[in-house]
Amino acid sequence: MAVFLLFFFLEKAIRKWLGIHKVKISDNSYKKKDLTGRILIAVVLLCTLPYALTKDGNVQQLYFIFYLIVLLGFQTYLQWRYLKNSKEYILTLILLFLSVLLLYNIQFFITF
């Protein structure tokens, strides 16, 4: 719960710092590609999840990091491609980097 609150306030702070305003998405082709891509990524995740869960903790951790990179990378690409005159993709890239950093070091935070 604390992590979600941290990322919520972090997103607000980064938006204010970089002057990024939320963009209302009305482009149907963007929405269609976004939904199709997310569903495809989720299906691949669910199909490969049983295999990943049989492995040790490090492999599971890397699996979820890879999934996060693919999902947020896809979102970043779509924002860059379809939301012209918007810096929304920069915010997503920053949050992607911070999320990967957190997931990679999660064992350190749990032990303390």
C-alpha distance (Angstrom), angle and dihedral (degrees) to the residues before:
residue distance angle dihedral
M1 . . .
A2 3.78 . .
V3 3.80 90.4 .
F4 3.81 91.5 54.8
L5 3.79 91.3 49.5
L6 3.79 90.2 47.4
F7 3.80 92.0 53.2
F8 3.81 91.7 43.9
F9 3.80 92.9 55.8
L10 3.79 91.6 38.2
E11 3.79 90.2 56.0
K12 3.81 90.8 50.3
A13 3.81 91.4 49.1
I14 3.82 93.9 47.8
R15 3.81 90.9 47.7
K16 3.79 90.4 52.9
W17 3.82 93.9 43.2
L18 3.82 94.4 50.0
G19 3.80 95.4 34.7
I20 3.80 93.4 -120.8
H21 3.78 114.6 161.2
K22 3.79 123.4 -158.8
V23 3.77 110.8 -99.9
K24 3.78 121.5 -140.3
I25 3.79 106.1 -135.5
S26 3.77 113.5 -142.1
D27 3.81 99.9 153.4
N28 3.80 107.2 112.7
S29 3.81 94.2 -159.6
Y30 3.82 89.2 56.5
K31 3.79 92.1 49.3
K32 3.80 92.1 46.8
K33 3.81 94.1 49.6
D34 3.80 91.3 43.7
L35 3.80 93.1 52.3
T36 3.81 93.5 43.7
G37 3.80 92.3 48.8
R38 3.80 94.3 47.0
I39 3.80 91.8 49.1
L40 3.81 91.3 48.5
I41 3.82 91.9 48.7
A42 3.82 91.1 47.3
V43 3.82 91.9 50.0
V44 3.81 90.8 51.1
L45 3.81 89.3 48.3
L46 3.79 92.7 50.6
C47 3.81 92.6 46.5
T48 3.80 93.4 50.9
L49 3.81 97.1 37.3
P50 3.84 96.5 87.4
Y51 3.80 89.7 54.7
A52 3.80 92.7 48.3
L53 3.80 92.8 48.6
T54 3.81 91.7 57.5
K55 3.80 90.8 60.6
D56 3.79 129.0 80.0
G57 3.81 124.5 -83.5
N58 3.80 96.5 -91.7
V59 3.80 92.8 55.2
Q60 3.80 90.5 47.6
Q61 3.79 90.6 49.9
L62 3.81 91.8 50.4
Y63 3.81 89.9 46.1
F64 3.79 92.3 57.4
I65 3.80 91.6 43.4
F66 3.81 89.5 52.7
Y67 3.81 90.9 48.0
L68 3.81 90.6 50.4
I69 3.80 91.6 49.1
V70 3.81 91.9 50.2
L71 3.80 94.0 46.0
L72 3.80 97.7 45.1
G73 3.80 91.4 37.3
F74 3.80 89.1 56.5
Q75 3.80 90.6 47.9
T76 3.82 90.8 48.8
Y77 3.79 91.8 50.8
L78 3.80 92.7 50.5
Q79 3.80 92.0 47.6
W80 3.80 91.5 49.1
R81 3.80 92.5 46.1
Y82 3.80 101.8 42.7
L83 3.81 107.9 23.4
K84 3.77 100.3 71.1
N85 3.81 118.1 -168.6
S86 3.80 89.9 19.8
K87 3.79 130.7 113.2
E88 3.79 92.4 -159.1
Y89 3.82 90.7 116.4
I90 3.82 90.7 59.8
L91 3.80 90.2 57.6
T92 3.81 90.3 49.3
L93 3.81 91.2 50.2
I94 3.81 91.7 50.7
L95 3.80 91.6 48.7
L96 3.82 89.5 46.7
F97 3.79 90.9 54.2
L98 3.81 92.7 47.0
S99 3.82 92.2 46.3
V100 3.80 92.6 51.4
L101 3.79 89.9 47.1
L102 3.80 90.7 51.3
L103 3.81 94.2 46.2
Y104 3.78 92.1 47.2
N105 3.81 91.9 52.0
I106 3.80 97.8 36.5
Q107 3.81 92.7 112.4
F108 3.79 89.6 58.8
F109 3.80 91.7 53.4
I110 3.80 93.8 46.3
T111 3.81 94.8 52.8
F112 3.81 92.9 55.5
